[in-house]
């Protein structure tokens, strides 16, 4: 499993890895989730979170403005600060690896700005809604774009996403393409780039990232297929949105591209044992998103937890981000159930990490 990287890893990246493994120990446990689910108000939740990594971020939030969205924003800020601290401790090539992790958030932010420009909304307001992990130095220049041609020019010149846009999209595409098609086109280029970079790193990093990025590629393939059923998207167009790797590549993708309903999707996936959990949920959910999303989140958490059983690799940084994101999604779900007095559903949306 380990090659020569085991001899030199700690000299360059041992401190950063120790930090992220320490942060992982601060993730909420099942017993802590049980205590949070028993809270009657959001103020009770804040008290329960006082001794966690979110305590400092929530301490100064006024009681009258403590909402589910405010709690989500403060928890997200904690994650951002942790990732920025890790980035400051990183040397190459770990620094480039951590930068690549944030490209997905950059795509979401740029797509948000493109959507706002198409609908003639104030881009400055949209910038405030961007995910902090997807901000970059020149994102402010996008706010001065008056039309799609200017926005496309700024993206190509001033953002880290320039290679993905130049290879996959033209200015005319931004005017005519469905926004979700554009998002999935960019994500395909991003995942292919990330997989190629991780493979070049070799060793345990390549081993773990190959597995979890393949899972991500397969998840997007299945999601794209289900969401495009009954739409005008042709089989060829659907196939172009699939990544060029993964468990389903290429034969599974070719079969999914021809599916016309959820029964056909389920039949294709049943031939792949790795997706038994997905097909069992589809059998009674008829493709509804909420249940399938939870299945995918559960599978992602299993893989991310497994990263910490290996040593001398960068995958723990990616895994920690995914685990922390899931924890914040759990807190958002719990806080919304508490705020809306929907305690009977509070356990339905939680994906336990430990």
N, C-alpha and C positions, 0 to 999 in steps of 0.2 A: 504493500500500500504506500509506503513512504520511500522516497528515493533520496537523492543528495540534498533535497530541500530541508530534510530533518536536521542536517548538520549546521545549516546557516540561518534557518528561519528565525530563531530567537534573537540572533544578533541584530536583525533589521526590524522584525515585526513582532517580536515576543511581547513587548510592552503593550502595543495596541491590542494584541490578541488577549492579553491578560485583562485589559480594561473591558473588552466586550464580554468576556466570560464572567467578569464580575457583575456587569450590568444584567446579564441573563439571570443571575441569582435574585435579582430584584423583581422579576416578573411575578404577577399575582398567582396564588395557588388556588386550588378548588375550595378550600376552607374560607379563604378571603372572599371569593365570589359568593359563597353562601351567606356570609355576613353582609355583603353589599346588597344582595337580593332581599334581605330582610329590612332594609332601610325604608322609612316611610316618606322621607323628603330628600331633596337634593342636598340640603344642609347636613342631613345624617350621612349621606354619601361622602361629603367632603370630610367629615370627621373620621370616617372609616379609612379614608385615603391619606390621612395626615402622616402616617408613618411609612408611606410608600414613596416611590420616586416622584410621585405627583404632588406630594404635600406642599412643597415650596411654591409650585406654580399656582396652586389653588388657594393658598393662604390669604392672599391679598384681594381676592375676588369678593366684592361687596355682596352681601346676602341677597339684596333686592335684585341684583343682576345675574344671579347664579341660575343659569338655564342649562338645558341639555347641550345646546350648541356651544355655550360658553365653556362648559366643562370639556367638551370635545376639543375646542380650540386650545385650551390650556394644556391638556394632555398631549396634543400634537406638538405644541411648543416644546414640551419636555423632550419628546423624541427628536425633534430637530436639533436642539442644543446638544443632545448626546451624540448624534451623528456628526455634527460639526466639530465637536471635540475630538472624536475619533479621527476625523479627516485631518485635523491639525497635527496629530501624532503620527500620521502615515508618511512613509517614504515610498519611492517608486519600487515596484509597480503597484503596490497596494493603493496608493493615492489615485491612480488611474482607475483601478477596480472600484473604489468608492465613488468616484465621479460617474462611472458607468451606471452604478446602481440608481443614481438620481435622474438618469435620462428619461425614464418612464414618466416621472412626475413633470419633467419639462415638456414632454409631448402633451400631457393633459393640459398644462398651462397654455401652451401655444394654441392648441385646439380650442380652448376656451376663448382666447383672444380672437381667433379667426371667426368663431361663431358670433362673438359680439360685434365684430366689424361687419359681418354679413348682415346683421340685424340692426346696424347703425346705433349700437349702444355705446355709452361712454367707456372707452377702454381703461381709463383711470380707475373707474369703479370695478372693472373686471380684474385689474391687477390686485386689488385688495382681496379678491376671492381666490387667487392663485395659491396652490399648495406651496408652503415655504421651502420644502426640499427641492422643488422644481424651479426656484428662482435662480437667475444667473445675472451677471453684472450688466449685460446689455438688454435685459428684458424691458427696461424703461424706454428704450428706443422704439419698441413696438407700439408704444402708446401714441406716438406722433403720426402713425400711418393714417392717411385719410381715405385710402381705398385698398382693395385687395392686392393690386399690383405693387404698391408701396410696401405693404405688409410682407409679401412674398420676398421682395428685395431685401428687407431688413432681416428676415429669418435666414436667408441664404448667407448674408454677409456677417451678421453679428451674433449668431447663436451656435451652441454646440450641436444643434440638430441639423446644421447645414448639409452634411453629407446625406442624411436620410431624405431631406426634401429634394435635393438636386438629383438623386438617383431614382426617386419614386414618383414625384409630383411636379407638375408645372403650375404656372400662375393660373392658367385656364381651369385646371382641376379644382382650384380653391373656389372658383365661382360655381362650378357645375356639380361637383361631387357631393354625395351625402356626407355629412360631417363624420358619422360613425365609420364610413368606408375609409375616409382619410385617416382617422385615428388608427384603425386596424392596419392600414398600409404602413404607417409610420412605425407601429409596434412590431410588425413583421420585420422591418429593416433593423429595428433596435435589437430584437431578440437574436436575430442572425449575427449581428455585430457582437453582442455580448457573449454568445456561445463561441464564436471564433476567438475572441480575446481570451476567454477562460481556457480554451483548449491549448492556446499557446503558452499559458502559465504552467501547464503540466501538473504532474503529481496529484496529491489529494484534492487540490483546488479544482483541477480539471475533472476529477472523478465525481466530486459532489455537485459541482455546478452543471455538469452534463446531465445529471439525473434531475435536478430540480428545474432547470430551464427546459428540459424535455417535457416535464410535467406542465409547466406554464404554457409551452407551445401547444400541447394537447388540449389543455383547458380552453385556450383561446379558439382552437379549431372546433371543439364541440360547441362552445358558446356562439361562435359565428354561425355555425350550421343551424342551430336551433333558432337563433334570432332572425335568420334570413328566410326561414320557412314561410311560404305564403307571400313573399315579397317579389319585387321585379328583378331581384338580383339573379343573374344567370348562373349556370353551373360553372362556367369558365371564370366569371367574376368572383364567385365564391372561392374557387380553388386558388386564385391569385392572392387571396388574403391569408392563406394558410402558411405557416412557417416551413422552412425547408429542412426541418429536422423534427425529432420527436418519435414517440412510440408508434404513432399513427402514420408516420411518413414512410413510404409514399402511398402504399396500397390502401391503408385505412382512410387517408385523406381523399383519394380518388373515389372510394365508395361513398364517403360522406357527402362529397360534392354533388352526387346524384340523388340524394335523399329528398323526398317530398313531404314527409311527415315524421312525427316523433317515433312512430313504430319502426320505420325504416332506420332511423338513427339508432334506436335501441338495438335492433338486430345487428347492425354493423359493430357496435361497441361490445356486444355479448361475445364476439369472437376474440376479444382481447381481455384476458383475465384481470388486467390491471384496472379495468373500469367496471368491475362487478358492483362496487358501491354506488356508482353513478347510475347504472342500469336498474338496480333495485329501487332506487328513488324515482326514476322515470316511470316505472311501471304503474305508480299510482299518482304521480304528480303531473302527468301529462305535459312534461316539459316546463312547468312553471318555474320561474327563476329563483325564488327564495330558497326552496329546498335544495336545488342543485347547487346554488351558491354555497350553502352551508356544507354540502358534501365536499366541494372543492376546497373550501377553507379548512375543513378537518384533515383532508389529505395533505394539504400544504403544511399544516402545523406538524403532522407526523414527520414529514421529511425535514422540516426545519429543526425540530428537536434532535433528530438524528445527527445533524451537523456537529453538535457539541460532543458527540461520542468519538469524533475523529480529532486528530491533532495536526498542527503544522499546515494549515490551509486558510484561505481567505473566505471560504464559504460561511464561516461563523458570522461574519459581518452581514452578509446577505440574509442569513437565517435569523439573526437577531432583529433586523429591521422588519421582517415578515411577522415574527412572533409579537413584536411590539405593536405593529399595526393591528394585528388581530386582537390584542388586548385592548387597544383603544376602541375598536369596533364593539367589543363586548361592553365596555363602559358606556359607550353611547347608547347601545341597546337598553342596558339596565336603567340608565338615567331617563331615557324617554318613557320606559314603562312606569317608572316611579312618578315622573311628572304627569303622565296621563292616567294614573291610577289603573294601570293595566297589569297588575301583579300576577294575574292568572297566566300570562304569556311570558313572564320574565325569563323563564328557563329555556324557552324555545329557541332563542337567538344566540345563546352563548356557546362558543366553541372553547372548550377547556384546553389549556396548554399543558398543565401538569395534573 
